Each structure stands twice: as structure tokens, then as C-alpha cells.
């Protein structure tokens, strides 16, 4: 079982990864549906 600090590290890493993905197209505006799909793809490991 991961410790609380390990869980926080994983959460921070995920947030950082998602920020890097979003910064690839800085002028693009994302709808809530697009963000949901992006996060789902990230979690399942699907390349977009």
C-alpha cells in the first residue's frame, strides 16, 4: 500500500503531465468534454 506521501507525489506527477499535454497547444480552448476525454486517455494510456 502506498504511503500518503507517495500518493501525493503520484497526484502531482499526473497534474504536471496533464499541464505539459495542455501546453502543447497553448492557444487552444478545451471544452469540458474534450478535457474529460484527454484525462480518460491519459489514465488509460491511450495516445491521442
N, C-alpha and C positions, 0 to 999 in steps of 0.2 A: 504494500500500500504506500503510495507516495506521501511524503510529508507535506505539511501546509506550504512550506517554502518552495518545495518542488512544484506544487500545483500552481503557485503564483508565478513562478518562472515560466511554466508552460503557457499560462494565460498571456503573460507579457510577450512571449515569443510569437504567439499566434497573432496578437494585436499588431506587432511590428511587421510580421509577414503580410498581413492584410493591408497595412498602410503602404508598404512597398508596392503591392499589386495595384492599389488605387493611384499611386503616384506615377505609374507608367503612362497614364493618360490624364495629366493634370487639368486639362480644360474640359474634360467630360463630366457631365452631370449624371448621376446614377439615380434611378428610381428605387423605391423600396423593394420592388420585385427583383430588379437587377442586382441589388446588394444581397438579397436573400439567396439568389442563385449563385452569386460569387462565393458567399460564405459556405453554402452547401457544397459547391465544387471543391473549395479548399479543404473542408472537413473530410470529404470522401476521397480526396486525392486526384480528382479529375482535372486534366489540363484544359484550359479554355483558350 
